[in-house]
Amino acid sequence: MALTEIDHLDDEMAECMDNCLEATQACEWCADACAEEGEGMAECIRLCRDVADIATLHARFMARDSGYHADLAAVCADACEECAEECESHDHEHCQVCAAVLRECAETCRGMAA
């Protein structure tokens, strides 16, 4: 079923859900690639894993129209911003791509939290 068929999702919520799922994918990729990079990547890996879990949960809360999704949106935005800052501190392409995706996710999550 396409997101457009979920009747309680407006355009803003559908965009946020898409961004959360994209952030999950980017973070899983980045964390895996960081593990291959060696020392100095532990914080990036940890934060990416946190975001992947939070963003996935937030998308699930939006899909079921949970009354808690706005609260979780704020947490997701905070986690995305912290992780983006960490990713931006590394020169690896996967970190830079991940940071860009996370910035977009944080922005739409902030909109959902408001």
N, C-alpha and C positions, 0 to 999 in steps of 0.2 A: 504494500500500500504506500503510495506517495505521501509525503508530508502534507501536500495540499489537500489531501482527503481527510485529514484530522481536523474536525470542525472547530475545535477551540483554539487552534493555532492561527494567530494573525501573522501578517508578514514579518513583523519585528521578531516574534517568537520563533517563527520558522527559520529566519536568518540566524538567530542566536543558536538554535539547535544545530543547524548546519555547521556553524563555526565551532561549537563545542565538539562535535564529532571530528571535524578536521583537526582541531587542536589535539584531540586524543591520538589520532594517527600520527601527527607530526611529533608528538612527545614520545610515543612508543618507538618511532624510528630514531629520534635523536638519542634517547637513552640507550638504545641498542648500539648505535654507532659510537657513542661516548665510551661505552664499555670496551670497545675495541681500541680507543685512543690511549688508554693507559692511565697513569697517575694524574691527579689534579682534576679529575672529572666527576668525582663522587657527588659533589653538591649538585651539579647539573643533572646527573642521573636521578638523584633523589627528588629534586624538584619536578623534573619531567614525569616521573612516576606518580607524584602527588597530583599534578595537573591532569594526567590521563585518567586517574580514578575520579577526581572531582568533576571534571568536564563530562565524563560518561554519566555519572550520577545526575548531574544537572540536566543533561539531555533527557534522561529517563524521567525525571521529575516533570519536565515540561511536557513530555509526551502524554503523561497521565494526568496533567493539569493539577499537580499537587499544590496545595496551599503553601508549601514551603519553598517553592521554586525561586521566589524572589529573594529569600534569605540566602539560599544556596548560590544564586547568581552573584551576590556580593562576594561571597567566599571564593567562587570560581574566578572572578575578576582579579581579586587580590593575588591568588595563586598564579594566575597567568602573568600578571605584571612582575611578580618576583622572579618567576622562572624566565621570563623574557629578558630581564636584566642580567641574569646569570648567563643565559645563552649568548647574549650580545657581548659578553666579556671574552668569548672564545672565537677564534678565527675560522673554525671549521664550518664548511658550507652547511652541514646539517643543523648546526646550532643557529646560524644566521637565518635559515629558512624557518626553523622552529620559532625563533623570536618574532619574526614577521607575522606568522600565523597566530601566535599568542597575543600579540598587540591587537589584532583584529577581534579575536575572541573576547579579550578583556573589555574592549569598547562596547560590543553588543551586550555583554553580560552586565556592564554598568547600566546600560539602558533598561535592562530587565529588572535590575535591582531598584531602580528609581520609582 
